[in-house]
Amino acid sequence: MPEHDQPRFQPTATWELLRLRAQLLTMLRCFFDQRDFLEVETPLLSVDTVVDRYIDPLMVKMPTPGAPTRWLQTSPEFSMKRLLSAGATAIYQIAKAFRSGERGPLHNPEFTIVEWYRTDDTPNQAMSTLSELVEFTLGQEPAERISYRDAFRKHVGLDPHTANLSELCQVARQRKLEIPESLDEDRDEWLNLLLTEFVEPQLGHTRPTILFDYPAGQAALARLRPDDPPVAVRFELYLKGIELANGYHELCDPVELRERIRTTNLLRQADGNPLLPEENLLLQAMDHGLPDSCGVALGFDRLVMLASNSTRIDEVLAFPFERA
């Protein structure tokens, strides 16, 4: 029966795919247990929230008078790094995460995220672990690796680290790309547009592809490497043109993080979005000392989609947003 003809109380996923979800969860736990990762749980509702220009957390007003605003987590990142600061060395978590306004074939406002951190990992080691996870769960070949720069040169025809705004605009117009009216003169926004339209759809069709060394302006919570120009030590894994995972060589400098949060909030304000808290318990932990580590976040629902050749996230969820 077509989904729109089903009673709303029924799940959109078949029992076959719900069983596949359960099998993949078991496989993930087996994968991390074999590598001596400790499974942890951290709060979904917190006074802290990741500050990102394009991600809006869901705010929860507590009924107790004077109680601080709390946020449903867009990722367990802050709390897991606090555990690293407290002595954890290899941890993972399978959790629910929430992002306001994200809805589409690959997005649901409530989704399942798999996130892991290991101290003293190099970026190469972290990318290898990510490749091994996809090999183990999806039966894929080892991932190929291509730098952000080389991918842009191949699929867009320019160097994303040195091209100016005029050159980015020219490529978009030459390829008759529909340019959103909201696009301003921010280079990273133009790079994201070209990445989405011309690079990402080409990645991961013969084997998983890891894209690495992102532009410095897209570092988020990754550290920068002082190349010429500097690059963010960040990587993403793609399969069949779908972004599946995002990883960082984690920023450990609380002074730098405070500056990035402040700058991001200014950009949110310019975009007309609400400001988010600039002080948080992660910064306190980083002041105490955050060990060198790499971390990766993987979209579990997308993993199930790829395992089942599904085209819409609703196919692998029991109750997506409209039926929640």
Secondary structure by P-SEA (a helix, b strand, c coil): ccccccccccccccaaaaaaaaaaaaaaaaaaaaabbbbbbbbcccccccccccbbbbbbbbcccccccccccccaaaaaaaaaaacccccccbbbbbbccccccccccbbbbbbbccccccaaaaaaaaaaaaaaacccccbbbbcaaaaaaaccccccccccaaaaaaaaaaacccccccccccaaaaaaaaaacccccccccccbbbbccccccccccbbbcccccbbbcbbbbbcccccccccccccccaaaaaaaaaaaaaaaaaacccccccccaaaaaaaaccccbbbbbbbaaaaaaaaacccccccccccccccc
